[in-house]
Amino acid sequence: MPLAHDARCPCLSAERYGACCGRYHAGLAGGPHAPTAEALMRSRYSAFAVGDAAYLLGTWHPTTRPPVLELDDDLTWRRLDILRAAGGPFDTDGVVEFVAHHRSSAGRGTLHEVSRFVREDGRWWYVDGDQLP
């Protein structure tokens, strides 16, 4: 579902979508890229929230990226809590631990994950993650 540029960003950064994750979603083909592992994590969460599978695949490291990604239309992503983050603009690797809250026809749920990121040629990539209970 498209989101207006002046809407609240799904990552809950307190910025508007167009000034936050939306600029990374729109810039995937040559525009700005997320400058930190946390910014990439937030933009990926927002991509799940707005149903942007192309962005998710486009920011997934080529060595671990699946050939296709089908999003669950029954899930509505509601909130993102960043618990810890490492990986700044000059680092080569990063880790973000987060809890993402969602709703579906089955009820409420959470995804608690520690995600790994690498920065290559000035660009951050999602590598993989470990789900926690």
BELRA-V464219 format. One record per pair of residues at least 6 apart in sequence whose ideal C-beta (glycine too) atoms are under 6 Angstrom apart, sorted by the first residue. I is the first residue (numbers start at 1). J is the second residue. If there is no record, write none. Layout:
# BELRA-V464219
I/J
I/J
This chain:
# BELRA-V464219
1/50
1/51
3/17
3/50
5/17
5/18
5/22
6/16
7/17
9/15
9/17
9/20
9/21
10/46
10/49
11/21
11/42
11/45
11/46
11/80
12/80
13/20
21/43
21/46
23/32
24/34
24/43
25/52
25/55
28/55
28/58
33/123
34/40
34/43
34/124
35/89
36/87
36/88
37/87
37/94
37/96
37/117
37/124
38/85
38/96
40/124
41/96
45/80
45/100
47/55
47/56
48/77
49/77
51/71
53/69
53/71
56/69
57/69
59/126
60/126
61/125
61/127
64/127
64/128
74/104
74/105
75/102
75/104
76/103
77/102
78/101
78/103
79/101
80/100
81/99
82/98
83/97
84/97
85/96
86/94
86/95
87/94
87/117
92/119
93/118
94/117
95/116
96/115
97/114
99/110
99/112
100/111
101/110
102/109
112/132
113/129
113/131
114/130
115/129
116/127
116/128
117/124
117/126
118/125
118/127
